[in-house]
Amino acid sequence: MFSPKYPTPDTPPAHVPAPYIPTPLQAAPARPAVRLTPGSVLTLAAGGGALVLVVGTVLVSLLLAVAVTAASVAVCAVVVRSILQSDRR
């Protein structure tokens, strides 16, 4: 009852797919090995250290922004509570 019943097509499909024949591909040439000199290792280490410091600074700034926002919301809640209690008296 709930399964679809498709009508039979009037004409058979005209498109017959061609057989797939893979063509051989040449392998890509191997990349040359990276040569690390002491200067490049030092540059990479300094760059990595700078990246860690920048990411750490950004994350600490975000955490500080969340803390300041939470403190201001808490102060607002205390003020609103005080106003509501003074209205009830």
Secondary structure, DSSP 8 states (H G I E B T S, - for coil): --S------SS--------------------------HHHHHHHHHHHHHHHHHHHHHHHHHHHHHHHHHHHHHHHHHHHHHHHHHHH-
